[in-house]
């Protein structure tokens, strides 16, 4: 029997059996958390005369039951891959744990019992304390990042709730590795928000970002720019070199725009060969400078083929937030008109309304 785990159940903690023997002494059996079964003798006045043999037989049955329950607790604590920790919610000190938690966090049981939850959880001390208060009041599910013994930081699901342990209030936490789930969530999010060809934000997600930035700028009375980028005569590229080359050129141009915009704004594919750009905190001078740099960068993008180099220019129409813009559609409409103006003026240029 694994005595490390005996005592997890309150029924097994501090259990005493007093037996009357013929010389008017009592046998005391103690089964405590983290201790072996202790047997000793001492005076006893409260046990009635003549009951010793019966009580001894009852004690044998009871001790066997205790061993059985201890094995059950041991199995429950170590049957699966979840780490189980018992934590003092006042100090954050780890006061017990199963074998999996030893392997994952400490390397030895002695080391685990000398640790606090703050050495495992990457949250600040105040944040950890707040989460423990939540769990003490009611069972709770948390998503944390835990620091393993290897130094690796791992996404985990933690299910915590209050228990009585060794006569005091404690928390028991069941900890599951959430690495795969988080990776799947990130992959699904990427699929839902990203254009598969250009790796920019897709139309729906880009417009949601634009809507959020518009509302934020209006609330803070800040500056905001919106631009529409259209590749000039892109149909000729597909007709001359084929759609595979056209796709390669589109990807390279999108990659160039994304790199140039890093830290300056967001890029999304609106459809076909048209892109949208959100420029946060953009005044007229800054917007004109950034957009003309983008235009020049696109001119340098080339896809070599056996029929010659495939390249194109872009026309850009932009608009800056004004007091007259009641919603994002107004700003987008003015940018669309500016794009039409850039194309009408000969393409390969920037027009800002």
N, C-alpha and C positions, 0 to 999 in steps of 0.2 A: 504493500500500500504506500502511495506517495504521501508522506506526512506534510509536505509543503502546502498541500491544498486542503488538508483537514482543517476545519474551522471556518470555511467559507460560508457555510450555512449556520444561521444563528442557533439552530437546534443542536449543533455539534460544538458550539463554543461554550466553554466553562460548564461542562456537564459533569455532575458529581453523583456517585452512587455510594451510599453508606451501608455497610453490612455489619451486623452484630455477630461477633464470634464468641466462643465459649469462655474466653478470659475477659469478657466485657470490654473488648476493643472493637474498633470499627475499621474496615478496609475502605480506603478512599481511592476511587478511580477517576482520573482527570484526563480529559481529552481536549486540548486547547489548540488554538491556531498556531501552526508552525512547530508544535511539540509532539513528541511521541506519547504513547499512552503511559501515564504515571500511576504507579500503585504504591500505597503506603498504609501504615496502621496508626491509629490514635484512639484516645478514649472517646466513647460515645454514650450519651445518656438518653438520647431521644429514640433509640431503637428498642422495640419491645422484646421481652424475654421470649425465647423459644422460637423466634422467627428466622434464625440465622441460616439454617439449611435451605429453606424456601427462598430466602432472599438471595442466597448464593446462586441457586439455579436460575432465578430471575435475572440476576446480574450477568450470567454467562450468555443468556439469550439476548439481553440488552446490548452487551459488548459486541456480540456478533452482528447485531443490527447496526450498531455504530460503524463497525468496519465496513459493512455493506454500503451504508450511506456515504462513508468517506470515499469508497471506490467510485461511487456514482458521481460525487462532486468532482473527483479527479478526472473522470472520463468526460464530464460535461465541460470542464475547463480546457481540456487539451484535445478534444475530438476533432476540431476543425482548425482552419488556418487563421482565424481571427485572433488578434491579440486582445487580452482581457486585462485591464488595469483597475485596481481599486485605489481611489485617490481621496485624500483628506481635502475637502473643499475649502477649508479655512486657510491652509498653508500651501496647498498644491502638491504636497509630498505624496509620493507613491508608497502605499502601504502594503500592497500585494499585487501579484500578477501571475499569469500562467506561463508555461514554457515558451510559447510563441512570442510573448512580449519580452522575455529574457533574450531570446535569440535576435529579435528585431532591434531592440533598443539598447541593450546593456552588455551582453556577453556572459554575464554571470548574475545569479540571483542576488548576491550581496551588493553588486553594483546597482542593480535595478532598485533595490529598497533604499538606496542612499540618494536616489535621484528625485527631482521634482518634475512635474509635468511641464514646467517652463523650459526645461532642457530638451524637451521633445517637440513641443508645439512652437511654431515660428511666430505666433502672435505675440504682442507685447504683454507684459505682466497684467496690466489693467484690463486688456481685452480678454485674457484667459480667465481672470477673476469674474468678469461679467458673464462669460459663458458658463462657468461653474455655478453661478447663482441661478441661471436659467435652468440648468439641469437638476439642481437640488429641489427647485420648486415643482418640476415636472419632467417626465422623460422627454428627451430632445434629440433630434438628429442634427449633426454638424458636419460641415465640409471643411476640413483642415488640411494644412500641410505639416507633415511630421518629419523630423530629422532622425534618420536611422543611425545605427552604430557605425555604418560605413561612411557617413557624412552625406549620403544622398538624401535629398528632400523629396518626399513622396506625397502625392495626393491621397487622402484617406477619408473614408466615411466613418464617423464616430457616433455611436448610439449610446447616450449616457442617461442615467437615472439614479435616483436616491436609493440607498439601502442602509440597513443597520449592520455595522461590522464591528465585532468585538465590543459591543455595547455603545458604539458611538455612530453619529451620522457620517456617512461616507458616500462617495459616488462610485458606481461601477460603469466602466466604459468598454464597449465592444468595438474594436477597431478593425476595419476592413480596408484592404488595399483598393484604392479607386483609380489606379493608373489607367487601366484599360477603359473604364467608363469615361474618364475625363478625355482620353485620346479620341474615343468615339464621338463624344460631344463636340470636341473641337473640329473633327472631320466633318460632322454633319453641319456645324455652323459654317464652315468654309464652303461646303457645297451649296448651302442656302443663301450665301451672301456674295459669292464670287462668280464672275463670268468665266466659264471654263476655258475659253480661247485666250483671252488677254490677261487673266488673273487679276483684273481690276475688280472693284465692286460692281455687282450686277445692277441693272436698272432700278429694281425695287429697293435694294438696300441703300444704294447711293442717294435716292430721293428721300429716304428716311433720315439719312445723315444730314442732307441739305435742309430738310424741314426742322430738324433739331437745332442746327447751327443758326438758322434764320430766327427761330424763337428766342434763342439765347442772346443773339445780337440785339434783337428788339428790346428784350428785358433789360439788358445792360447798357443799352444805347451805344453799342459799339459799331465798328465798321465790318462790312462783309461784302465779298465780291463773288459773283457767279459767272462762269465762262462756259461757252460751248465751243468745242473744237471739232472741225470737220475736215477730213482728208480730201484734198483737192483731186478731182478726176480719178478717184480710186477705181472706178469701173474699168478704166483703161488698163490698169495694172492687171486685173483679173482677165481681161480680154486678151492682153498681150502675153502674159507670162503664165496664166492659169491660176486657179483658186488656191492651190497649195502654196505658191509663191506669195499670193495676196495675203494668205493667212500668216505666213512667216513675217512679212513686212508689217502687218497689223500688230503682231505680237511684239516685234522689235520697237515699233513706235510707242506702244503702250508702256513697255518697259522703260524706255527713255523718258517719257513723261512722268512716270511714277518715281523714278530716281531723282529727276530734277525737282519734283514737287515735295520731296521728303522734308517734313517739318514745316512746309509752307501751306499745304492744302491737301484736299482729298480728291481722288480721281475715280470716276466711274464710267462704265460703258453704257451709253444711252441706247445704242442700237446700231447695227451695221458698222459704218466707219465713223460714227459720231461719239464723242466723249464729253463728259461734263466735269467741271472743276469747281470746287468750293474753296475760296480763298478767305481764310479767317483774318480779321483785323487788317483788311486790305484798303488802303487809301488809293487814290487815282494814280499817283506816281509809282507806288510799289506794284500795283496791279499791272500797269503798262510795262514796267521793267521785267517782271516775272514772266508775263505772257509772251513778250517778244523774245526772251531767252528760250522759252519752250519752242517757239516757232523756228528759231535758228537751229536748235538742237535736232528737230525733226528733219530739217533739210540735209543733215549730215548722216542720216540713217540710210544704209544701202544694203540690199540683199543681192549678192552676186548670183548670176545664173548663166547658163550656156547661151542665152539669148541677149546677154548684157546685164547691166546693173538695174535693178528695180528700186525706185525711190519715188517719193512724192513730197509735196508741200502741204501745209495746213492753213486754213483760215480760222480765225478765232474771233468770236463775238462775246463781249462781256458787259456786265452791268454792275453798278455799285448800289448798295442799299441806300434808300432815301426814305424820308418821312412819309412819302406817298405810297410806299409799298405796304399794303395791309396783310399780304401773305406771300409765301414763297413763289407762287405762280406768277405774281406780278413781276418779280425780279427775273424769273426765268423767261418770261415773255419779252422783256426788254433785251435780255441777252440774245434771244433768238433773232430779234430784229437787228441787233448789232452784227450778228453773224451774216445775215442776209446782206447787210451793208458792206461787210468785208468782201464777200464774194462778188457783189455787184461792182466793187471798186477794182477788181482785178485779181482777187485771191492772194494767197501767201502774205497775209497782213493781219493786223490786230485792230479791231474797232471796239471802242468802249463807249457805252451810253451811260 
